[in-house]
Amino acid sequence: SQVTAIFKEGTDIYFARQLVNEKLQGVTSTLPGGISTSMGPVSTGLGEIFMYTVENAKDNPNPLSPTELRTLQDWVIKPQLRNVEGVNEINTIGGYLKQFVVQPDYAYLRSIGLDQQ
């Protein structure tokens, strides 16, 4: 996964990177073994500060799937980064989004006295 954090206009880029890096390091100890994160360079003048990746380490004996890596990003790392002062938005790119699909069995529902209305 690739994640882009967007900060409010006027935020000190280097201070913001320091805060985000501290949060990211704090989360790293809670990640499964073999998972690593890395920060990219300052990317643009439009407020995008950095990008990082969540990936399996090359020597990880039990690598996580792209779906598991994305879930880790969405439910563990991203909420922590939202707490960093000045973070305006976090965009995740990549991985596979975990989805749950509910498909009712209408025949069964009708058989127990429920209908589609």
C-alpha positions as CSV (number, residue, x, y, z in Angstrom):
1,S,0.0,0.0,0.0
2,Q,1.0,3.6,-0.6
3,V,-0.3,6.2,1.7
4,T,-0.2,10.0,1.2
5,A,-0.8,12.4,4.1
6,I,-2.1,15.8,3.2
7,F,-1.6,18.7,5.7
8,K,-3.3,22.0,6.1
9,E,-1.9,24.8,4.1
10,G,0.9,26.6,6.0
11,T,1.9,23.5,8.1
12,D,5.7,23.3,8.6
13,I,6.6,20.4,6.4
14,Y,9.6,19.2,8.4
15,F,7.9,19.4,11.8
16,A,4.9,17.6,10.4
17,R,7.1,14.8,8.9
18,Q,8.8,14.5,12.3
19,L,5.4,14.1,14.1
20,V,4.2,11.6,11.6
21,N,7.4,9.6,11.7
22,E,7.1,9.5,15.5
23,K,3.6,8.1,15.3
24,L,4.6,5.7,12.6
25,Q,7.5,4.4,14.8
26,G,5.1,4.0,17.7
27,V,2.7,1.9,15.6
28,T,5.6,-0.3,14.2
29,S,5.9,-2.3,17.3
30,T,2.2,-3.3,17.1
31,L,2.5,-4.6,13.5
32,P,2.9,-8.3,12.8
33,G,6.5,-9.6,12.4
34,G,8.0,-9.0,9.0
35,I,6.0,-5.9,8.2
36,S,7.9,-2.6,7.6
37,T,7.1,1.0,6.8
38,S,9.2,3.6,5.1
39,M,8.7,7.3,4.3
40,G,9.2,8.8,0.9
41,P,10.6,12.3,0.2
42,V,8.6,15.5,0.4
43,S,6.5,15.2,-2.8
44,T,4.9,18.5,-3.9
45,G,4.0,22.0,-2.9
46,L,0.3,21.1,-2.8
47,G,0.4,20.0,0.8
48,E,1.3,16.3,0.2
49,I,4.1,15.7,2.7
50,F,5.2,12.1,2.4
51,M,4.4,8.7,1.2
52,Y,5.2,5.4,2.9
53,T,4.7,1.8,2.2
54,V,3.5,-1.1,4.3
55,E,5.1,-4.3,3.0
56,N,6.3,-7.7,4.1
57,A,10.0,-7.9,4.9
58,K,11.9,-10.1,2.4
59,D,12.8,-12.6,5.1
60,N,9.3,-12.8,6.5
61,P,8.4,-16.5,6.9
62,N,4.7,-15.7,7.2
63,P,4.0,-12.9,4.7
64,L,0.7,-11.1,4.9
65,S,-1.5,-11.0,1.8
66,P,-2.2,-7.6,0.0
67,T,-5.6,-7.6,1.6
68,E,-4.2,-8.1,5.1
69,L,-1.6,-5.4,4.5
70,R,-4.3,-3.0,3.3
71,T,-6.5,-3.9,6.4
72,L,-3.5,-3.2,8.7
73,Q,-3.0,0.2,7.0
74,D,-6.7,1.1,7.2
75,W,-7.5,-0.1,10.7
76,V,-4.2,0.3,12.6
77,I,-1.8,2.8,11.0
78,K,-4.2,5.3,9.5
79,P,-6.2,6.0,12.7
80,Q,-2.9,6.7,14.5
81,L,-1.7,9.1,11.9
82,R,-5.0,11.0,11.9
83,N,-4.1,12.0,15.5
84,V,-1.1,13.9,14.3
85,E,-1.7,17.7,14.5
86,G,-2.0,19.2,11.1
87,V,-2.9,16.0,9.2
88,N,-5.7,16.9,7.0
89,E,-6.2,13.7,5.0
90,I,-4.6,10.3,4.5
91,N,-5.0,8.6,1.1
92,T,-4.3,4.9,0.8
93,I,-3.4,3.4,-2.6
94,G,-3.0,-0.3,-3.3
95,G,-3.7,-3.5,-1.6
96,Y,-7.1,-5.1,-1.8
97,L,-9.9,-3.6,0.2
98,K,-11.6,-6.2,2.5
99,Q,-15.3,-6.3,1.9
100,F,-18.2,-8.1,3.4
101,V,-21.2,-8.8,1.1
102,V,-24.6,-9.7,2.6
103,Q,-26.9,-11.5,0.2
104,P,-30.2,-12.3,1.8
105,D,-31.9,-15.6,1.0
106,Y,-35.3,-14.2,0.0
107,A,-36.9,-17.7,-0.3
108,Y,-35.9,-18.5,3.3
109,L,-37.1,-15.1,4.5
110,R,-40.5,-15.6,2.8
111,S,-40.7,-19.0,4.4
112,I,-40.4,-17.5,7.9
113,G,-43.0,-14.8,7.2
114,L,-40.8,-12.0,6.0
115,D,-41.1,-10.5,2.5
116,Q,-39.2,-7.9,0.6
117,Q,-41.4,-5.0,1.5
